[in-house]
Each structure stands twice: as C-alpha cells, then as structure tokens.
Amino acid sequence: MTGGKRQDRRRWLAAVRHPARRDGAIALLLLVLPWVLAWLLVRHHHLDFATGAAVVAGAAAASAGFPVAWLTWAMYRDAKKSDTQAGELPLAQVADQLAEAVGTQWKAEAQIRRLNDPYPLPVCWVPADTSLTDTWDLLVTLASSGAGWPPTVSPNAWAAGPEGLAGEGSQLVNVLDRVPTGRLVVLGEPGAGKTMLMVRLVLDLLARRASGGPVPFLVSVASWNSADQDLQSWLTAQLRIDHPGLAAKPPAAAGRNERTQAAALLASGLILPVLDGLDEIPATVRGSAISRINDMLRPGERLVVTCRSQQYRDAVRPLDGAEVTLRAAAAVQLRPLDAGTVRNYLCDDAAGPVARARWEPVLKVLGTKAPAGQALGTPLMVGLARTVYNPRAGERAVALRDPAELCNPDLADQTAVESLLFDAFIPAAYRDQRPGRWRMQDVERWLAFLARHLEQVIGSPDLAWWELPGSLPALETYVDAEAEAQAALAAATVAETPVTVTIPGALIGTLFGEMDAPDIRSAASPVAVLRRARRSAIIGGVLAAVAAALLSGLAIGAIVGFIFGGGYGVAVLAAVAAGVMTGIFTGFVVSVWPWYGVARIWLALHHRLPWSLMSFLVDAHKRGVLRQAGAVYQFRHIELQHRLATRPTNSTTVPERLTQSQ
C-alpha cells in the first residue's frame, strides 16, 4: 500500500471514529427503514412467494447500502473538515500543549516517587572518560561552524572543556547548556539515580522552556528494536502511544508531508529526546543502536542518553568489534553518594529524634568498607532503606524493622545487604494496606509472576496489559498473529490501524461517544488505554450483534412467514444466535481487550494474578513498587525486577532468614 493510500485511510478511519451523532441517527434510520417498508408491504398485500422473496432481497440490499452510502459521504465530509481545522493549529502551539501534558505527567510521577520528600537526594557527577567521546575541540568547531548548525547564541556560556561539566543536584540543566552541541551522555552504575535525575532534568527544562520551544520527551529505550526500526520511527510511535492526540494530522506547511503531529514535531526539531536505559537494549545491537541515533540527529538537535558505565564502554569501545561514538556528545559519570549526604538524608527523612536514633549503628559504618556502608552508596539503596525503616504518617518507629539489622554479621558482603533491602521493600511498601484487601504472600507471588513474565516472555521491562495473553501458551497461537496491530490499537488508539471498517464498526463512535479526538494536553495511562480498548470491544460487539440480529432475523422471519405462514419463533432464535456469535467475534477482532480478559481470568483461576489486576497495578504504582512510563508500567528499578524474577517459589527471603537466626 502506498503512503498516499495509507494517509487517506488514516483520515477516513479517524472520521469513522468521530462522526456526528446526527449522521449516526440517519444511518440507523436508513438501516431500519427498508425493513419497515417491507413489513408493511407484506402485512397489507397478499404477495406470492417470488414477490415476497424479491421484497426481502430488496430490503436487505437497501438496508445494507443506504447506511454505507450515507456514512461514506459523512466520512468524506468530516475528513475534509478535519484537514482544514488541523491546519489552523500552528505546530508551535501543538508543542506548547504537549509540554503541558509532559509536565503534568512527570510532576505526578515525581510525587508518587517522593522525589521532593523530604528533598531530592543530591547526586553528583564528574566528566566521564574522554576516550569514550569526541574531543571537546570537535564539539566547539561543529557548534560554531558546522554546516547547517544554527547560529551560536551564547558561546560564552560553553564550558572551556570537559572538566567544566562537573556538578550536582539540580545543575544538570545548566550543564546541558554548557555543552556546545547540547548533546550529553549520563553514565552511572546500577542504582546510581540516572532515571530520577532524568525526571528532574525534564521538569527543569520545562520550567525554563520558552513558548514554541523544544519539548523534552523522556522515554525508556528498552522496547526499541534498533535492528529493524530507525529511531525516528520508534520515537514517533512512542509519542503517539504516550500522547494519542499526536496521531492527528499536522498543520499544513509548504514542502512537508508528515502524516501525524508526532512525526511533524520530530521533523521540526521540537522534541528533545531524553533516552533512558541504553543498557537495556541487547548487548549485540547496542553499538548499532548508537549508530542509529547518529543517523537521526541533524545539525543543532540536542539529545540526552543514559546508560550503565561498563555497558556503554563495551558498546562504543569493544575489545573485538567495530568502535562507534555518539557523535558530538559529551559525557558525565555519576558518582557514589558520600557518607555525609546519606547521613543527612536518612536523618532528615526520619519522623523525629526516636526514628533518627535508630540509625546510629548504620551511620557509623557509612563511608567504610563494611557491607552496609558499601551498599548505601547509591540512591536506589538509600531509597529502599528509608522506605523499609523510616516511619510514615501515623506509624510508630518502634513498630518497624530496626535498621541495625543492616549491620548483622550474617550479611557477609554488599550483595547480601542489597538482597535484604530488596526483600524487605515489598512488605514495607504494603504495610499500611487496609485489612482483607490482599495477603502479603499473594502480593509477592503476583509480583514475582509479573517479573518473570517480563524477563522470560516479553524480554522488556515494559509491563503492558495487552501483552499479558502472551504468557498463556494456549492463547499465544491466536494472539501473536495480530499482536502488533491489536497492541497498537489498544495502546495508542491511533488513527493508523488495520481494523476493517464495517457497518457496525462505523456506528460505534456515532452512537456512544468518542466524539472528540484525544486532547494533546492529556497523557495516556494504562487505565485509560484499557478503558478505550474495552469500550471499543463492547460497543463494536453490541452493535455488530444488533445489526446481525436485524438482518438475519428479519430476513429469516420474512422467508419463514412466506413459506409457513407463521413460525416467527424460529426467526427470533436465529436472530439471537446470529447476534450473539457476531458480537463475540467482532469484540475479539476489533480489540485486544477480550484476549486480555481471557488471560486475566485464567491466571486468576490459577492463582498467578489477582482478579482485580488493574486495581492491583494502580495500587502498586501508588506505593512506589511500580513506576508509570506512559501507557505501560515498569518495576521501580530493573534490579528489583531481576530479584523478583529469580526468586525461587516458596523461598525464604533474607529478612526471614535473619529473623529465624535470631
């Protein structure tokens, strides 16, 4: 299919989902009216069999043809109107609306992750090994006189060299401005705070963003298949998934042919990509992924990338492979937390002197070679420790676990202390749940299943509800053949879908809502995506059932009446059967939600997941066990996912073993 045909199809599908209610009412009238006329003819005139059959056939043809003709005209009319209206919104204003949505999204996520409670844990960084990047002189030369690069605005703000990039806390937004090219790689060890630093960077960039300027877009690159998809296409898809409103047609501009607002924003340089987790791409394609990033970047475009230190070194300077460099980018290296920072943070987070006093044994070993001192050198472990040992509102410190257990001699090394914190974190996150909601052993079993699902089935940290059927071998055969198409429809509800337009489908948006395209200023969420997919399945199934029942019931009823002079009960039964079967089939075709429902029921019956799965995931997100990344969830940290996925069933956790030994 050519690009032009796909473009027309997108506009028509958008019109199908958002017609006027008046058009739907007219289409419904045209659907029923031929049968009413046929019934009147049959009732008031004695027709022979041949004439009656002709009347029924004519009614069926008219009932099928008239609504299609009307909706075709309505779709054409609305698509043209949509094209005109889309051109009225400047692309800069689209970027402003997207910035509002991105800010709302990450402010909410920062609050859930307690970024400012009591304050952001300050991390510091130093220039990374310069052998991993282009030389500083190259960056200056390219930014000053590179072909196609925009004129230099403030070269005096540039750092004199890599050593000028050191900083801490909220200074990363200033550091980015000190890089002549505006391209930066942030390296760090596991748990060093890279993701939370990127959240803070996005919020700081938005706070100083001028109207019509580039919008920072933070996205995990774990799901990017760099071997088969270029970065531009993947980013366009991610923008549409996280912000479905960007699937709309962009404003008209001379010499431009982008098909969506998302693609137009990227092509216009109005997106500042913040690519988090390059290390989560398979090692075999990590180097080629960096080359793909180079291919996308155009003169003057800024970029931020995060990666684990050793994985980045292995990708760009392999011992037995081709070297690659992220072009025109500087790099910084996150440092371990110093003892004073950790001491102040844990004590400031405590509720009072009693809670602070409990930390004394741990504070003595901070900055030493003791296992606890080594473990509490990263923001991840410090964050887990305060969740486990510091009281929250309404809690008494003496009723909680004692942080002195971190210094237990049975914890022989740093890994043992980290394992204790991972194992104690889940019970701590759920210690304030209301009685009777779910048992702790069930919570841990469910989370462990989801972790194994991500690692063994999906191969990605993105927990997408529409991929859950893949965990059932019995459903995999039926779902995988159309997984990409159905996942795209469920995840983004974008205009470009392979769903066949039918009469029942074209009445969906007309009668039951979806009257307006998604607002750019609202970001997608797993719950919102699920609701839209469920609504599509139910409405599509119901209307398909009604249409099938009308067509088959009236046709069979008329034929039975002509032949037998009655017996319309057979027609009613046929109509009900045809309606039910057609409705169920249509629901499974137009949405992945029914497949998800089957998988959820099966997994709940086998005690692998709760019955109210989405409520459980929402609650886990609020407790900080999961984090939300657009339309999907992820575990708070990939290391937590690894720990849960590798925990043997019915195994004893480290905290339990310590308790038993005492």
HURACOR-V820691 format. One line per field, one symbol per residue. ss: DSSP state (a for helix, b for strand, c for the rest). burial: b if it has 16 or more other C-alpha atoms within 10 Angstrom, else e. A space follows every 50 residues. Layout:
ss = ???
burial = ???
This chain:
ss = ccaaaaaaaaaaaaaaacccaaaaaaaaaaaaaaaaaaaaaaaaccccaa aaaaaaaaaaaaaaaaaaaaaaaaaaaaaaaaaaaaccccaaaaaaaaaa aaaaaaaaaaaacccccccccccbbbbccaaacccaaaaaaaaaaccccc ccccaaaccccaaaacbbaaaaaaaaaaccccbbbbbbcccccaaaaaaa aaaaaaacccccccbbbbbbaaacccccccaaaaaaaaaaaacaaaaccc ccccccccccaaaaaaacccbbbbbbcaaaccaaaaaaaaaaaaaacccc ccbbbbbbaaaaaaaacccccccccccccbbbbbccccaaaaaaaaaaac ccaaaaaccaaaacccccccaaaaacccaaaaaaaaaaacccccccaaac ccaaaaaccccccaaaaaaaaaaaaaaaaccccccccccaaaaaaaaaaa aaaaaaaaccccbcaaaaaaacaaaaaaaaaaaaaaaaaaaacccccccc ccaaaacaaaaacccccccccccccaaaaaaaaaaaaaaaaaaaaaaaaa aaaaaaaaaaaaaacccaaaaaaaaaaaaaaaaaaaaaaaccaaaaaaaa aaaaacccccccaaaaaaaaaacccbbbbccbbbbccaaaaaaaaacccc cccaaaaaaaac
burial = eeeeeebebbbbbbbbbbbbbebbeebbebbbbbbeebbeebeeeeeeee ebbebbeebbebbbebbbeebbebbbebbeebbeebeeeebbebbbbbbb bbbbbbbebbebbebeeeebbebbbbbbeeebbbebebbbebbbeeeeee eeeeeeebbebbeebbbeebebbbbbbbbbbbbbbbbbbbbbbbbbbbbb bbbbbbeeeeebbbbbbbbbbbbbebeeebbbebbbbbbbbbbbbbbbbb bbeeeeebbbbbbbbbbebbbbbbbbbbbbbeeeebbbbbbbbbeebeeb bbbbbbbbbebbbbbbbeeeeeebbbbbbbbbbbbbbebeebbebbbebb beeebbebbeebbebbbeebbbbbbbbbbbbbbbbbbbbbbeeeeebeee bebebbbeeebeebebbbbbbbbbbbebbbeeeeeeeeeeeebebbbbbb bbbbbeebebbbbbbbbbbbbbeebeeebeeebebbbbbbbbbbbbbbee eebbbbbbbbbeebeebbebbbbbbbbebbebbbbbbbbbbbbbbbbbbb bbbbbbbbbbbbeeeeebeebbebbbbbbbebbbbbbbbbbbbbbbbebb bbbbeeebbbeeeeebbbebbbbbbbbbbbbbbbbbbbebbbbbbebeee eeebbeeeeeee
